[in-house]
Amino acid sequence: MLLAQMLRQAGVDHLVVERQSRQHVLSRIRAGVLEWGTVDTLRRAGVGERMNTEGHVHETINIAWGGTELLSVNTMERVGRLMMAYGQTEIQKDLYAAADAVDAEPIFEADGVALHNFHQHESGPASISFLANGVKDRIECDFIAGCDGFHGVSRSSIPKEARTEYEKLYPFGWLGILSETPPLPILLYANHERGFALCSMRNPLLSRYYVQCPLTDTIEDWSDDRFWTELLARLPPEQAGSLRTGPSIEKSIAPLRSFVSEPMRFGRLFLAGDAAHIVPPTGAKGLNLAVSDVHYLSSALIGHYHGDDTGLDSYSSTALARVWGAVRFSWWLTTLLHRFPDQTAFDGRTQAQELAHLARSERAQAAMAEQYVGLDY
């Protein structure tokens, strides 16, 4: 939807085909920490008005470990940049509202989507076929943007021999809840002997919390009471004492993986976001990487219609350079903050030493802050 909005601003004709219903898309709870590059991109796209009013600007990353240790890194002091808490669902609402304003609603609940004639050597226009509202349709186009997620049809339509995939699976998941309670005033990551925990916010009356859990766990294993007890046990006493609990309004378990598929272009098909790469949520990079992909891809497509294909030709290499930076950072932060099932005493001591080094080294803090708030596009 962001790509469509940016193309619409430039007068480039396009059509969005969505597998799910509008209600389903808006019911999903996803990311909430925005890099400032994402904030600026949304503003340039003309969908930042509500974000500017309701988004919560913050400048501190807090990491707790050892039960009582707490490190606070001020990103403004270290690298001169801020972050913003504003939920992905809210961004989605803003993008739908912008499309509604010009009668550009996507085609929702498209089933049986298939991509055709997008190989470079095939002549004639590319096309996409699908079934919507009981009617089969086929749309011809110059290019296809595969923004359809990890399980979508786009990446799998590229021949296996034409793509290289890199993957790392982590032996735990994140149990997340959303509660209508005032959040902690800080963004807090916790490394605890019982496992990782995260306290974040969506707005002044909406909190998002996570705890590390085994992949074998289910939602039914975790009552609200069990979740709050476990979360509080993993936080430093001061933060645990001030945290407000309450009924959850959403609860889910997400497995963690790092994944990259190269290249991000095959003929007239371009991949963006989770269709091409997945990162653990530890570094808050998934949504932000999708936005940077769209920044590069929209510029490339607009350039094409002005007679310049340089951006299209370099899209994959340009996007992947930033992707791999975020993949590495997310992997590093995940290994730093989680307890692994096979972690030895040696592993635990070296992890603690790395946290101690981070606490006493301003250069190490600056390196972490630079990557957390997002590298330049």
C-alpha distance (Angstrom), angle and dihedral (degrees) to the residues before:
residue distance angle dihedral
M1 . . .
L2 3.80 . .
L3 3.80 91.1 .
A4 3.81 89.1 50.2
Q5 3.80 91.1 50.1
M6 3.81 92.5 51.2
L7 3.81 92.9 46.6
R8 3.80 89.9 47.9
Q9 3.80 90.0 55.3
A10 3.81 89.0 55.1
G11 3.81 94.4 46.1
V12 3.83 95.1 -111.4
D13 3.80 112.3 149.9
H14 3.80 114.0 -125.3
L15 3.80 144.9 153.3
V16 3.82 129.3 -145.8
V17 3.81 118.2 -145.8
E18 3.82 114.6 -166.2
R19 3.81 125.2 -168.8
Q20 3.81 95.1 -155.3
S21 3.79 133.3 55.5
R22 3.79 120.9 -96.3
Q23 3.80 89.5 -113.2
H24 3.81 91.8 53.4
V25 3.79 93.0 50.4
L26 3.80 91.8 50.4
S27 3.82 92.5 47.4
R28 3.80 94.1 61.0
I29 3.80 116.9 99.7
R30 3.78 112.2 -148.3
A31 3.80 140.6 145.4
G32 3.75 125.9 -9.7
V33 3.83 111.6 175.2
L34 3.81 112.7 90.6
E35 3.78 126.2 -162.2
W36 3.78 112.1 -134.5
G37 3.80 89.5 -113.2
T38 3.80 87.2 61.0
V39 3.81 90.8 48.4
D40 3.81 90.8 51.7
T41 3.82 92.0 46.1
L42 3.81 92.3 52.4
R43 3.78 90.2 48.6
R44 3.81 92.2 50.7
A45 3.80 88.7 48.8
G46 3.81 89.6 58.1
V47 3.82 96.2 -115.9
G48 3.79 100.7 100.6
E49 3.80 102.7 91.7
R50 3.81 97.9 97.4
M51 3.81 91.3 37.0
N52 3.80 89.7 55.5
T53 3.80 89.7 54.7
E54 3.79 102.6 37.7
G55 3.81 103.4 27.2
H56 3.78 116.2 104.8
V57 3.81 113.0 -132.6
H58 3.79 115.4 -149.4
E59 3.76 135.4 171.2
T60 3.80 106.7 -170.6
I61 3.81 133.4 85.9
N62 3.80 112.7 -162.8
I63 3.81 124.4 -162.0
A64 3.80 123.0 -173.3
W65 3.80 124.8 -166.7
G66 3.77 141.3 156.0
G67 3.80 91.7 35.5
T68 3.81 95.8 -80.9
E69 3.82 109.1 30.9
L70 3.82 116.4 104.5
L71 3.80 126.1 -177.4
S72 3.82 119.5 -167.5
V73 3.81 117.3 -166.2
N74 3.80 116.1 -167.2
T75 3.80 105.5 -149.6
M76 3.79 92.7 -164.8
E77 3.80 90.7 57.0
R78 3.79 94.8 42.5
V79 3.82 102.3 41.3
G80 3.81 107.3 -1.4
R81 3.81 97.1 -111.9
L82 3.78 138.1 114.2
M83 3.81 135.2 -152.5
M84 3.79 132.1 -143.7
A85 3.79 133.4 -143.9
Y86 3.81 109.3 -141.8
G87 3.79 121.3 139.2
Q88 3.78 123.7 -113.0
T89 3.80 88.7 -130.3
E90 3.80 89.2 58.6
I91 3.81 90.6 50.7
Q92 3.79 88.1 51.1
K93 3.81 90.5 52.7
D94 3.80 90.2 50.9
L95 3.80 92.1 50.1
Y96 3.80 92.8 48.7
A97 3.81 89.8 49.0
A98 3.82 90.4 52.5
A99 3.81 90.7 50.5
D100 3.81 92.2 46.4
A101 3.80 90.3 53.3
V102 3.81 90.1 64.8
D103 3.84 98.1 32.3
A104 3.81 92.0 -108.4
E105 3.78 99.3 135.3
P106 3.82 115.0 162.5
I107 3.78 122.6 -116.1
F108 3.80 101.0 -99.0
E109 3.83 129.6 -156.8
A110 3.79 94.0 21.6
D111 3.79 109.2 175.4
G112 3.80 131.9 -164.7
V113 3.80 93.8 20.2
A114 3.82 114.1 -171.3
L115 3.80 131.6 176.7
H116 3.80 121.5 -139.1
N117 3.79 140.4 -170.7
F118 3.80 96.2 0.6
H119 3.81 97.1 128.5
Q120 3.78 112.0 113.7
H121 3.80 94.0 -121.9
E122 3.82 94.5 51.6
S123 3.79 116.0 98.6
G124 3.78 126.4 -137.1
P125 3.81 127.7 33.7
A126 3.78 124.9 -38.5
S127 3.79 116.5 -117.8
I128 3.77 144.1 -167.1
S129 3.81 124.4 -146.6
F130 3.80 127.6 -162.5
L131 3.78 145.8 148.3
A132 3.82 117.4 -112.0
N133 3.81 129.7 165.9
G134 3.78 88.8 -2.0
V135 3.82 92.6 -58.7
K136 3.81 126.8 110.5
D137 3.79 113.2 -133.9
R138 3.80 138.0 178.6
I139 3.79 123.5 -162.0
E140 3.80 123.0 -162.4
C141 3.80 118.4 -146.9
D142 3.80 145.2 162.6
F143 3.82 94.4 -121.0
I144 3.80 140.3 7.1
A145 3.81 120.9 -140.1
G146 3.79 110.2 -156.0
C147 3.81 102.8 -150.2
D148 3.80 92.6 147.8
G149 3.79 103.1 115.8
F150 3.77 135.8 -116.8
H151 3.82 94.6 -50.4
G152 3.82 96.7 40.3
V153 3.77 127.9 117.0
S154 3.80 97.9 -112.1
R155 3.80 103.4 77.5
S156 3.80 93.0 38.0
S157 3.83 89.1 54.3
I158 3.81 89.8 65.2
P159 3.84 110.3 89.2
K160 3.81 111.1 -102.3
E161 3.78 91.7 -125.5
A162 3.82 89.7 57.5
R163 3.82 96.9 56.8
T164 3.76 135.4 57.8
E165 3.79 118.1 -151.4
Y166 3.80 127.8 -159.2
E167 3.79 120.0 -167.4
K168 3.80 140.5 173.5
L169 3.80 120.4 -176.9
Y170 3.80 119.9 -156.9
P171 3.83 120.9 -142.1
F172 3.81 96.2 -126.2
G173 3.78 142.3 44.9
W174 3.78 139.0 -140.4
L175 3.78 120.0 -109.9
G176 3.80 106.0 -155.1
I177 3.79 131.7 -173.1
L178 3.77 133.8 -174.1
S179 3.80 117.4 -148.0
E180 3.79 133.5 -179.7
T181 3.79 92.4 -125.6
P182 3.81 132.6 114.8
P183 3.82 106.7 -89.9
L184 3.75 126.6 -130.5
P185 3.82 108.2 -85.6
I186 3.83 89.9 -119.4
L187 3.80 137.4 58.5
L188 3.81 101.0 -117.2
Y189 3.82 131.0 -169.3
A190 3.80 116.6 -173.0
N191 3.80 131.1 -161.0
H192 3.81 106.8 -164.8
E193 3.79 134.9 164.4
R194 3.83 87.4 -113.9
G195 3.81 91.0 53.8
F196 3.79 142.9 -86.7
A197 3.81 124.7 -41.6
L198 3.80 134.7 -177.0
C199 3.79 131.8 -163.3
S200 3.81 116.0 -164.2
M201 3.78 139.0 153.1
R202 3.79 140.2 -129.1
N203 3.80 97.8 -173.3
P204 3.84 137.1 -26.1
L205 3.81 91.4 -74.6
L206 3.81 101.2 32.3
S207 3.81 124.0 73.4
R208 3.80 132.2 -170.4
Y209 3.80 118.1 -158.6
Y210 3.80 133.7 176.8
V211 3.79 139.1 -170.9
Q212 3.79 128.4 -171.1
C213 3.81 111.8 -111.4
P214 3.82 138.3 173.6
L215 3.79 116.6 -86.7
T216 3.80 88.7 -122.2
D217 3.82 92.2 63.9
T218 3.80 121.9 102.9
I219 3.79 132.5 -158.8
E220 3.80 88.5 -105.2
D221 3.81 88.9 62.2
W222 3.80 90.9 61.1
S223 3.78 119.6 66.3
D224 3.79 116.5 -176.4
D225 3.81 89.5 -106.7
R226 3.80 92.2 53.9
F227 3.80 91.7 47.8
W228 3.81 94.9 50.9
T229 3.81 92.0 45.5
E230 3.79 91.4 51.9
L231 3.80 95.0 43.9
L232 3.80 93.3 50.1
A233 3.80 90.9 48.4
R234 3.81 90.3 57.9
L235 3.83 96.9 50.2
P236 3.80 129.3 82.1
P237 3.83 112.1 -95.7
E238 3.81 95.2 -106.9
Q239 3.81 94.6 53.2
A240 3.80 93.1 40.3
G241 3.80 89.9 52.4
S242 3.80 93.9 53.7
L243 3.81 99.2 41.3
R244 3.81 115.7 112.3
T245 3.80 116.3 -141.3
G246 3.80 129.4 -160.5
P247 3.81 144.4 145.1
S248 3.79 115.4 -45.8
I249 3.79 117.2 -119.9
E250 3.84 93.9 -168.1
K251 3.78 132.6 19.1
S252 3.79 130.4 -179.6
I253 3.81 143.2 156.6
A254 3.81 119.0 -135.8
P255 3.81 124.7 -168.9
L256 3.81 115.9 -137.7
R257 3.78 125.4 -125.1
S258 3.79 141.4 155.0
F259 3.81 112.8 -140.5
V260 3.80 136.7 166.7
S261 3.80 129.3 176.5
E262 3.80 117.8 -162.0
P263 2.97 135.0 -121.9
M264 3.80 106.1 27.7
R265 3.79 91.2 -154.8
F266 3.80 129.5 60.1
G267 3.80 113.6 174.1
R268 3.80 107.1 -58.6
L269 3.80 94.1 -12.7
F270 3.81 119.0 95.5
L271 3.80 123.4 -171.4
A272 3.81 122.6 -147.2
G273 3.78 134.9 176.9
D274 3.79 121.8 -10.9
A275 3.80 91.3 -4.7
A276 3.81 86.4 73.9
H277 3.78 105.8 24.9
I278 3.81 144.4 14.3
V279 3.80 127.2 -164.1
P280 3.80 130.9 -173.9
P281 3.81 109.3 -97.3
T282 3.81 90.8 -121.2
G283 3.80 93.5 98.1
A284 3.84 96.4 37.7
K285 3.81 90.3 -124.4
G286 3.81 106.8 129.2
L287 3.81 99.9 83.4
N288 3.79 91.9 35.2
L289 3.81 92.8 53.1
A290 3.80 90.1 50.4
V291 3.80 89.4 53.7
S292 3.81 92.9 49.8
D293 3.83 89.4 49.0
V294 3.80 89.1 53.0
H295 3.80 90.5 47.9
Y296 3.81 90.5 56.7
L297 3.81 95.0 39.7
S298 3.80 96.5 47.7
S299 3.80 90.5 49.6
A300 3.80 90.4 48.6
L301 3.81 94.3 49.5
I302 3.79 93.5 44.9
G303 3.81 88.6 48.6
H304 3.81 90.2 52.9
Y305 3.79 91.5 56.9
H306 3.78 88.3 51.9
G307 3.80 91.4 53.6
D308 3.81 100.0 -96.6
D309 3.82 119.9 113.3
T310 3.80 96.0 174.6
G311 3.79 92.1 104.1
L312 3.80 93.7 49.3
D313 3.79 91.8 49.5
S314 3.80 93.1 50.1
Y315 3.83 98.6 35.8
S316 3.80 97.1 102.4
S317 3.79 97.5 46.3
T318 3.81 92.7 42.7
A319 3.80 94.6 49.2
L320 3.81 94.1 42.5
A321 3.80 92.5 54.3
R322 3.81 89.1 62.0
V323 3.81 93.0 38.0
W324 3.80 93.8 56.9
G325 3.79 90.9 48.1
A326 3.80 89.8 55.9
V327 3.82 92.4 42.4
R328 3.80 90.8 54.8
F329 3.81 93.2 46.4
S330 3.81 93.5 47.7
W331 3.81 90.7 48.8
W332 3.81 91.0 49.4
L333 3.80 94.4 48.7
T334 3.81 90.9 45.9
T335 3.80 92.9 52.7
L336 3.80 90.6 45.0
L337 3.80 97.1 52.7
H338 3.82 106.9 32.7
R339 3.78 133.4 76.5
F340 3.79 110.9 -129.5
P341 3.83 121.0 -147.6
D342 3.80 92.4 -123.7
Q343 3.81 95.2 41.4
T344 3.80 111.9 140.2
A345 3.80 128.8 -151.1
F346 3.82 87.2 -102.1
D347 3.80 90.6 53.5
G348 3.78 90.8 50.3
R349 3.80 94.1 51.2
T350 3.82 93.6 47.9
Q351 3.81 90.5 48.1
A352 3.81 90.1 51.4
Q353 3.80 90.2 48.1
E354 3.80 91.5 52.8
L355 3.81 90.1 51.9
A356 3.80 90.2 48.6
H357 3.82 90.7 50.4
L358 3.79 90.1 50.0
A359 3.81 89.8 51.6
R360 3.80 94.7 53.7
S361 3.82 101.4 35.5
E362 3.79 118.9 78.2
R363 3.81 89.3 -170.5
A364 3.81 91.1 56.1
Q365 3.80 89.7 47.8
A366 3.80 91.0 50.2
A367 3.81 91.0 50.8
M368 3.81 90.9 51.0
A369 3.82 93.2 44.5
E370 3.80 92.8 48.7
Q371 3.78 91.4 56.4
Y372 3.81 96.2 38.9
V373 3.79 95.1 54.6
G374 3.81 90.1 44.0
L375 3.76 137.9 -98.4
D376 3.81 120.2 -102.5
Y377 3.79 119.1 -83.0
